Amino acid sequence: MEDFAMKHAPSDWNDDQKLWEILGRLRPASPPSNFAWLVRQKLVESEKPRRETASAGPDAISVFRRRTWALATVTACLFLVAAILQFQVLEHRPFHANGKMTVETIQLAQNFELLQDIEVIEHLDELM
Amino acid sequence: MPPVEPSADPNAELMLRVRQGDESAFDLLVEKFKTPVFNYVCRTIGNEDEAEDIAQNVFIQVYKSAERYEPTAKFTTWLFTIARNLCLNEFRRRKRHSLQSLDETFSSDPESGPTQLADPSARPPAVEASERELRRHILAAIEKLPEDQRTAVLLCRYEGLSYEEVARVLGASVAATKSILHRARQTLKEELHKFLRET
């Protein structure tokens, strides 16, 4: 930047040439000699919180997102395991064989009741 | 407005280097513009300590805005627009917090105001006292101007910006800027009439 007083007045200042010159007598204020260093320091300071946040690990939102995803994954896996059990392992259980074993089960229960009845009858025999 | 060719404005070229991460280009810009920015802020705010802080923030803002910088105008226009905006923020902050008024922050004594560069030519005390008196009056006269007139005078007279550039900083048309400057000149002539007659 050129010296204050050396600047030429714009053409429409012709009538105010004296004013232009007088204003030029105001000498420029001088910034401190370490101004550039102070700017650099301030810049480092202003960048610091951003860097610290970045190095401090994930923020709450990203943790929440990760946890949600983890929970969703675990739930999906559980459903998958349940489905496999349902269609492969439990398929071979007796009461899923076209109802055949279900009838057998009922018979078994009836036999059990019958046995109990027989026991009662036996006891009746004894009493008699 | 068509973009300014960086080759036509070496400062815009430096700024483009800052955008690419060239720290030395930023240091060059600070070195080159620290005095004009400090002067403008100092004369606008009227308090040297606050001016120093704000002037530093101007360069911080320049650095942080480097990624978005497009040379659509001269670099100085962009720089002084940032400086003016930060000064206006300071005025708003003062208003909100009812701190010192602008009138109070301006010192009537130029020796206790912004640091003046040492005069290389030693002059007799009487001449020096008369110069001091003149500087005091000039500062007081500039202080009395409304903010837009003050900015226009400071940028036009002291920082060498053209009317078009001042208009861009003020966010006004060139015609409106000329009118602002005309009003400022009338006020300054009234305030400094004593010295205008003497010279």
Interface residues (C-beta under 8 A of the other chain):
Chain A: M1 E2 F4 K7 P10 D12 W13 D16 K18 L19 W20 E21 I22 L23 G24 R25 L26 R27 P28 A29 S30 P31 P32 F35 A36 L38 V39 R40 K42 L43 S46
Chain B: D27 V30 E31 K32 F33 K34 T35 P36 F38 N39 C42 R43 E48 A51 E52 A55 Q56 N57 F59 I60 Y63 K64 G113 P114 T115 Q116 L117 D119 E131 L134 R135 I138 L139 I142 V153 C156 R157 Y158 E159 G160 Y163 K178 R185 L188 K189 L192 F195 L196 T199
